[in-house]
Amino acid sequence: MFAFDILIEVCIGYVVLLFLVAYVADRRARQGKIGWLRSPLVYTLSLSIYCTAWTFYGAVGYAARSGIEFLCIYLGPSLVMIGWWWGLRKLVRIGRMQRITSIADLISSRYGKSAMLGGLVTLLAVIATTPYIALQLQSVTLSFGVFAAASPSDWPVQSQHATAIWVAVGLAVFTIVFGTRNLDANERHHGVVMAIAVEALVKLAALLAVGAFVVWGIADGPREIIQRINESPIAMAPNQSSRWLALIFLSGAAFLCLPRMFQVLVVENDDEHHLSTASWAFPLYLALLNLFVLPIAAMGLAVLPQGSNPDLFVLTLPLSQGQNSLAMLVFLGGFSSATSMVIVASIALSTMVSNHVVMPLWLSIRRQGATVSGDVREVVLMSRRLSISAVLGLGYVYYRFSGGGEALASIGLVSFAGVVQVLPALVGGVFWRGATRVGAALGVSVGFVVWLYVMFLPSFGPDVLLSARMMLEGPLGIGWLRPQALFGLHDVDPLVHALLWSMAFNTTAFCIGSLLSFPNPLERVQGAQFVNVFDYTASHRGWSRSNVDAEDLLIMAQRILGPSEAQALFQAAADAQGKQGYLPEITPDFIDSFERVLAGSVGAATAHAMIGQMTSGSALSVEDLMAVADETAQIMEYSSQLEAQSQELSRTAGQLRDANEKLTALSVQKDAFLSQISHELRTPMTSIRAFSEILMLGDALDAEEKAKYSKIIHDEALRLTRLLDALLDLNVLEHGHVTIEQERAVLRDVIDRAVFATSAVSADRVFTIDRNEAREAVQIYTDLDRLSQVFINLIANARKYCDAPRPRLTIRVVRVDGGLAVDFVDNGSGIPAESQSLIFEKFSRLSDQSAAGGAGLGLAISREIMTKLGGSVTYLPGQGGAAFRVILPKLPMERAA
Amino acid sequence: MSHHVLLIEDEPNIMEAIRFFLSRDGWKVSCHSDGATAVSEVNRITPDVVVLDVMLPNRSGFDVLKELRAAPDTRDLPVLMLTAKGQTKDRERAEQLGSSGFMTKPFSNAEVLEKLRSMVGHA
């Protein structure tokens, strides 16, 4: 038997060892030498905080009382790890992306960064976890008590309460030292995790050692053990399948929802891939841990005196056999189980209390410029430390209050049932986009209230918190409101009863609340990010570009993250933006990522509120942003409409300008045309009038003069007539409906007619026309009068204007592009290149010599005629003299071909 | 003594008519039908008065008038402009360039005669 002081020394030595482990691991992590600290095995072992003193001592007790039912408690988490690792992976991914600090933070963040929900979940977690912490204190105290009871009388009689206080204080100190070293709760607590992993090994080693001792030291090996088990009451324990199912569900759900489990599973997770190792290694660990539970329970019942506390069989069995060293190892194992749970639970709870209760209160108290004035970092750290002390203090108070009377196992189950009230909001939030803040708040609070009423309050026993009378007869004597037989459901196991009602009300309230309420925009954004976390790589755009000063943000960051980390963060952001200096440009992206980093320290809701205060002086709601965005969209739409309108206007203006130019040009053309006509008409009229006046003189003229002047009048009158005819003809051709009378004929005949008709033009000159009549013997089908009018014009022009000494005109028929053309080429000096494009215009007679007698409309008329006939007349340059090509309209059959 | 008039006109019939009634009135009449050589013809003949058509081959009557008015010898030579276009702007142009008279075709023989007489100071 040890002296008590040796026990204390071993204990202290063990704690010092843990301190060392934690310290070394922390230092290595700080130096960046993470290496094996990040092993998936360390992660798996850290999950072992699921197995608290409740498991270490309680599992054997549970088995001794209720048989193999205890296994359900470990089946649930195993099923979750094996069968739902993808769901865990989603949680881990969300935790990483949103820099989640706790389960309260996750719920708050998912439902629109709601501070109210964060606070509610924190309250629930504190209330549900406090008994659990008390349970750990109790177990350590009890195990001390075992040694004290077995000790010689010279041992100082230690008050159990004093022991519990010392344990609580020691745990608080350890947790404060290693749990609040870094403010960023999202940064892993490598030291703590490492110490927990060591403790996990100690737990396992202790249980395996006791088991081996029991099987091979006390009994004669497995055969006797199995026989003993079969003979013990364990085998006779009732088989309650509904209770078992409830237990499996409860433990699996609690595995996800317990704040400390969330801490190690999600927050402390370094790498998603660790989950795949943990998915088999953790169930294996649980299996090993539970391997000897039944043998120990059976042998304890058989060997130890009647009335021994089965919860302490693990310790009392080796002691009864004089195995003091083994007992010491067991004590350390139990101590490990208790301390690791308390440390992680208090870290998790303190983070939640600090981020979701203290900080929002502090912020609302110091609303004006809270983010800039005062050292937030100190406030947060202090609030964490106080929270840790408070959580442990509460655990102690609960321990004192409850008197440690209840069996360990049932306290654990009460706790479990409490924290799983978060489950619907958690699972719904991660898988159902329609889940809303209202639904989550309703579900959690309804479940919480039902749990308090049907499980937590009655767990203290009659007449402690609820009167015995009320528990038996219901409040005000209303039978169906009895806490443990709600709605008359009394033939059911109390655990099943409590779980059924609390979860039923919780889930129903959650669903109905979600369906009936409308999520605000931030909830929708977060919901989408959570549910589709694997699709989202980019962050949401929560912040508009604001005029916040980078310097101010840095000051705030320094106060929360500490100067060196804040400066490193800003420097990195500035570098990433390619900016000189240490201040990055405050882009929405930067604010967004900055908010996440802050969220890692103070929680999503608080970080959101802080940045909101910084960037706009007050918390910037997403509704505001949406409103701004809507407005912007409207303005953009309006401006694009305006732009379109102005484009339309300028297009119309351009069209008007074009039309105006056209009109102006037409008007100029018309003026020129009228001026030309005026000239062409006045010239013959001038002659007519002048000679008429001369003739009117009468007597002074001789007969020859009279005849000559009369002829001039006559000729000029004819010229006027021709001019008017040509004008009318042109007008009809240009604007009227010309009747084209098509006939069949031989081309030669048409040319004959034209040559004959022009024989009178300049008849005083010798004019030769060369023709190849054989080639002219082709059939044509067109308006023969019109075609000969064109030929006459061309031949007459040649006769009039060909300036060669021996004027000669060659008329030849050529084939062009599968059609037929007639070329008229004279041997004169031709038409200057610059005038070739003008000759087909009206009144474009190149010389003003009226000797030719034309009005300058012939070619214009010819062009109109050929266009109407479906052919053309063009000037043919490079032929020496003036040359025109008349392309004949195609014959109907040629057209068809 | 008879006055000497130079007709610069490209339309033969009109030229003939003017020539006829001026000769009959006792004027000495010279005729020219090309715009390009009109100025040198004026300088060569040195008429007392010029009848100048606007639409001339090769050079417009306005250009001819302009050159005449630019030279010291012909600056004050009486020039009667004739035009068949009959537009106001032509009349303005002629006055601006310093024509002594302006008549629109078709004209009255008597009016032309009267105008020319007044231009040479003939009663």
HADDOCK unambig.tbl for C-alpha pairs under 7 A between the chains (distance, minus, plus):
assign (segid A and resid 675 and name CA) (segid B and resid 85 and name CA) 5.71 0.50 0.50
assign (segid A and resid 678 and name CA) (segid B and resid 84 and name CA) 6.87 0.50 0.50
assign (segid A and resid 678 and name CA) (segid B and resid 85 and name CA) 5.63 0.50 0.50
assign (segid A and resid 679 and name CA) (segid B and resid 84 and name CA) 4.80 0.50 0.50
assign (segid A and resid 679 and name CA) (segid B and resid 85 and name CA) 4.88 0.50 0.50
assign (segid A and resid 682 and name CA) (segid B and resid 84 and name CA) 5.51 0.50 0.50
assign (segid A and resid 682 and name CA) (segid B and resid 105 and name CA) 6.06 0.50 0.50
assign (segid A and resid 682 and name CA) (segid B and resid 106 and name CA) 6.02 0.50 0.50
assign (segid A and resid 683 and name CA) (segid B and resid 84 and name CA) 6.25 0.50 0.50
assign (segid A and resid 685 and name CA) (segid B and resid 106 and name CA) 6.07 0.50 0.50
assign (segid A and resid 686 and name CA) (segid B and resid 14 and name CA) 6.76 0.50 0.50
assign (segid A and resid 686 and name CA) (segid B and resid 105 and name CA) 5.58 0.50 0.50
assign (segid A and resid 686 and name CA) (segid B and resid 106 and name CA) 3.91 0.50 0.50
assign (segid A and resid 686 and name CA) (segid B and resid 107 and name CA) 6.55 0.50 0.50
assign (segid A and resid 687 and name CA) (segid B and resid 13 and name CA) 5.86 0.50 0.50
assign (segid A and resid 687 and name CA) (segid B and resid 14 and name CA) 5.06 0.50 0.50
assign (segid A and resid 689 and name CA) (segid B and resid 106 and name CA) 6.60 0.50 0.50
assign (segid A and resid 690 and name CA) (segid B and resid 17 and name CA) 5.95 0.50 0.50
assign (segid A and resid 690 and name CA) (segid B and resid 108 and name CA) 6.88 0.50 0.50
assign (segid A and resid 690 and name CA) (segid B and resid 109 and name CA) 6.17 0.50 0.50
assign (segid A and resid 691 and name CA) (segid B and resid 17 and name CA) 6.05 0.50 0.50
assign (segid A and resid 847 and name CA) (segid B and resid 57 and name CA) 6.39 0.50 0.50
assign (segid A and resid 848 and name CA) (segid B and resid 56 and name CA) 6.99 0.50 0.50
assign (segid A and resid 848 and name CA) (segid B and resid 57 and name CA) 5.56 0.50 0.50
assign (segid A and resid 850 and name CA) (segid B and resid 11 and name CA) 6.51 0.50 0.50
